[in-house]
Amino acid sequence: MVDSPEKERAESTDYTDRADMDTDGFGPSTVEEDVILELRNLRTYFQTAYGTVKAVDGVSYYVKRGETLGVVGESGSGKSVTALSIMRLIPSPPGYIVGGEVILDGENVLDLSDGEMAKIRGSKVGMILQDPMTALNPVFNIENQVGEAIRIHQRVKGQSLVDKIVHSLRQVRIPAAESRMKDFPHQLSGGMRQRVVGAISISCAPIVLIADEPTTALDVTIQAGYLRLLKEIQAETGVGIIFITHDFGIVAKMCDRVAVMYAGRIVETGDVRQIFNEPAHPYSEALLASVPKLEERTQRLYSIEGQPPPLFDLPPGCPFAPRCEYVQDVCREAYPVRSPLGGEHTASCWKILDFDISKADPDELAAAQSVDVTAGADEESEAAEVEAVAD
């Protein structure tokens, strides 16, 4: 018989002693207090033949300078679409950012024109994609690809450009940068290609770096070196990192805080120690219980039953309800409000409120429900739909 996630968690390793150690596993914490990126109720929908896919449905989180925020969840939970929404790289049609705010360095990038956003993309916010073979162009050498962003944003050329390219490659610890920049992607190993992608992302000293599963294509030994490299760059530059991953082992070593996503929403956020030691949402519990533990022997590994719901046909109430072992009737009726649990730890689950809907603030309850917003809807119709849900 497979143990429940709560029992699995109770018997697992305690992470509280990390407070007296390096907080990220790769060196001391570099977190500062000023918030450099904040998402407020971000919604990104896709219009398809099956209906409206609510890929990102009211996501809110923030990143401080020098902080690493881990974003975890199953495939299809909306992690990458959220990152692409920050960069405003959603293909339209069929995708549309239909609501919310993305405040980058005090400016809402959703209000910018395409030309203004092009100046932000690469200079203030960079992105490392998970597959370097598709991120790099096979017909251009490394010098050309790393130098492109520098030419556009810093308007330098000649020897000054070459010097900056070499500096960027050295920042990601590529040896013999002067000669390797003449190579093409196929001449580099997988680890070196991923470092080149990193060099492109940091070449213009962004304040936010989005790393979308950057270690997926790397073997374990190269992966550890690459993660350590990211933390070294963060210590040198103070860049805030959004680290998208499935791997809780990486989260434990890399991240200061964690945001758990499910079905286009953030279901729990908190400090790494809080999430690992006291997960409040059943989905977070289940994810942690699904991680094999070397010190334990078991006949069968724990798995989360069922599949995530299709985002074009979400069930009423909590989308995790059909897979949750704690489910009650209220879970199927209304989406839970976000409940504070101390410090920066919050979670959206009726279990926290003893499955009593009367304990939820009426305004917060109305705001928590998913709203049907069609692409291109004006503010008046959107407000009317929000009001209808509240009623």
PyMOL commands that set and color helices and strands:
alter all, ss='L'
color gray80, all
select helices_A, chain A and resi 5-11+16-20+79-87+109-111+114-120+132-135+142-154+159-171+177-180+185-187+190-202+220-237+248-254+272-277+282-289+321-323+329-333+350-353+357-359+362-368+379-390
alter helices_A, ss='H'
color red, helices_A
select strands_A, chain A and resi 35-48+51-64+68-72+95-104+107-108+125-128+208-212+240-245+257-262+265-271+338-340+346-348
alter strands_A, ss='S'
color yellow, strands_A
deselect
rebuild
show_as cartoon
